[in-house]
C-alpha cells in the first residue's frame, strides 16, 4: 500500500512538471507572436531628396536616311568694275563748256559753286578715277568760272591726255575765304593749331557726294592745286593721309610735323626760288621732312625763273599726267 502511494505521488509530480513545461513553451510562443505583430514606433531618419532622372524614350527609326552634304557657302566680294578705256579721244574738247556748273550745299551752311567734268562716254560699267582741284586766290568768287582759268588748258590739249577719262571736280572758294586759314607769306603752318576751314570742309563733303553719285574707283582719288590751292592740296593730304593715291601741289605750304603720315603717298611738288608770294622754303622744309621720315615717293622740282607762276611750266612736265593716273591705293 505504501509502495502504491509512492508511485501515485511520482506520477502526479511527473504530470505537474510536464504541464509546467508545456505552459512555458506556450508563453514563449505567445510573447514572440505578440512582439512580431505589435508595431514598433521608430524615429524616421533624415531623408535626402532623391534625384529624379527622367528617361526620354529613344525612338529608333528603321527607315534608312540618306544625307546630302550641304554645299559650301562662300561670301565673295563684288567684282571690281574695270578701269575705263584710256585710248585717245577722237577730238579735243572745249573744257570751258565741257564742265557742268553745279552748286553743293554743305552741312556747314556754305553753298559751294563747283564745276564737274564727266567723260562723254561715261558708263556705270566702269570705275573712273576722280581728280579734286583747288584753285588759287585770284579765282575766288561765285561766278563758277574763274576756277578753270589755270592749268585746265593743259589738261585737255592732247587727245591722249588721261584727264579725258577721269571725273574732275573744281570747287570755287568764296571771296574773303581760304582753303587753309593761314597767312601765305608764312609758308608752313601747324595743322593742329589751324582748324579745317569752312570751304575745305565743304570740298571734302563735295568729294564724298560725287563718289556716292558716280561710278568711282576709290583707289584712284587724286588731288592737285596751285598757290592758295597748293596749301589746300597739302592740307587735305595731311588731314586724310590714307585717302589719296597721289598728289601734285604747286607753290603751297604745309606742316613738316605731319611728314611721317605722308611717306607712303606719291607726291610731285613744284616751287620757284623767286616766288614773292609764298616762300619756297616751306616746300623745301616739307620735302626734307618727308624724306627724313623715310619717304621715297616724293619728287620736288625747284625752278628759279618763274616767280609765283610755277604751275604753268609744272603742269607741262613730260609724263606728269601719266604718272598721276598710274598711281593707285590698291597697288
Secondary structure, DSSP 8 states (H G I E B T S, - for coil): -HHHHHHHHHHHHHHHHHHHHHHHHHHHHHHHHHHHHS------------------------S------------------EE------SS---HHHHSEEEEEE-TTS-EEEEEEE--TT--TTEEEEEEEEE--GGG-SSSS-GGGSSSHHHHSSSTT-GGGGEEEEEE---TT--SS-S-GGG----TTTS---HHHHHHHHHHHHHHHHS-EEEEEEEEEEETHHHHHHHHHHHHSTTT-SEEEEES----GGGGGGGTTSEEEEEEETT-SSS-HHHHHHHHHHHHHTT--SEEEEEESSSTT--HHHHHT-TTHHHHHHH--TT-
